[in-house]
Amino acid sequence: MPADESSAPSGTDRSRAGAAISRALTPPLLAGPLPAGPAPFAGLALRSRPATGSRRPPAPRGGRGAGTPPRPGRRAGVRQTYERARRAWDRPLTAYYLILGAGLLITVLGLVMVYSASMIKALELSRPSTYFFRKQFIAAVIGAGLMMLASRMPLKLHRALAYPLLAGTVFLMVLVQVPGIGMSVNGNQNWIYLGGPFQLQPSEFGKLALILWGADLLARKQDKRLLAQWKHMLVPLVPVAFMLLGLIMLGGDMGTAIILTAILFGLLWLAGAPTRLFAGVLGFAVLIGFLLIKTSPNRMSRLSCIGASEPGPGDSCWQAVHGIYALASGGWFGSGLGASVEKWGQLPEPHTDFIFAITGEELGLAGTLSVLALFAALGYAGIRVAGRTEDPFVRYAAGGVTTWITAQAVINIGAVLGLLPIAGVPLPLFSYGGSALLPTMFAVGLMIAFAREDPAARAALAMRRPGVRWKTMRRRVMKRPSGER
């Protein structure tokens, strides 16, 4: 029985309580008078409580005592999840896997969409339905080999290839203007006929040549501390870039010229060009572009189709408007692969410049957002590689490749969405065209090589090799004591 709260129990009460507990716990066969001396169960006597003590407060409901720490709230769980994601995102191999995974996924998804978008176009030309897909697949296989080769090449060899690649590209771009060798496609004289169904567009390789040559030039000047002088920053980078732009504009390909200009500005930005110098070059380029657009009725009509919702007089905005129709009819998840309506002669160039519109029609908003997410991951990885390296050549080359792919994707998708004029540039790694796919996949391999050159990434990759892992386990076994199993 519990003791009274106001006073302690007396000695007689203690003896009576002990005797009652002893009789209750004694088996029947041993029942009888207890022996003299201290009781065997005296230890079970109730302890007296101090007279001035207070009762222990009752335990709170819910099964937890007062001293139990509270459970972490939802905010703490979100914070832990964020910290885990941040640590996983900051791992040394994150950029490596992002570049490799995003590049391959964009290429594979592009092959699927090229086949779906080009079937009707091939049948219109009296070709097999897989005509364009087979050519793109061959280019993708060759591009995969180039990507693997570029990812395994040392940086010194990449820098050594810069000048031969630039010289070869300039030579081919001059050949484009020679009658009988160069070909005109859609009004642009920028193709070389190779025989059979194969053609080559040298201006696509000019982007890669400018990046490698410009990165090597700026890196050597930075080592000699010459970039602080604006003359060394501009010469000979800007004159060579303007020479390439002039050769491209002789063929009338302003879309490729815009991408090359973006690459030039990206290299100048990474080199630390002053704001006045950067603004001056940008203003001069905008002025030249405005004059080129103003003097061409075709370019002016493309500029007037921004945000158009009707084909307009003479169907001048037919392609831009039907690209919007394709995106609008896709809904959330699209009509399904191969079920596009616009590719049945309504949308021109469904497998090249406007393949993103067919993707939106067949895969819906989910498909287009997936493509955008892959390009965003590729761009982030390139910025991360350029920002974390100590090698100036890697920084300039990685920044140039990232500017190239990102700017070209923005211009192509912006034209499909009606936010930018139609520039006639393909979606990198996604649209049909082997001449555009080959140098772009080589550039992705170049980025993979840069990501592998990071010291932390190199150590992480070395630890994942089977031989290194076996040697590490063997050393651990040899260090154990002899008696341990």
Salt bridges, closest charged atoms under 4 A:
GLU5 OE2 - ARG55 NH1 3.48
GLU83 OE1 - ARG86 NH2 2.84
ASP90 OD2 - ARG86 NH1 3.70
ASP90 OD1 - ARG388 NH2 3.91
GLU204 OE1 - LYS207 NZ 2.94
ASP216 OD1 - ARG159 NE 2.74
ASP216 OD2 - ARG220 NE 3.14
GLU342 OE1 - HIS322 ND1 2.84
GLU362 OE2 - LYS343 NZ 3.31
GLU453 OE1 - ARG458 NH2 2.83
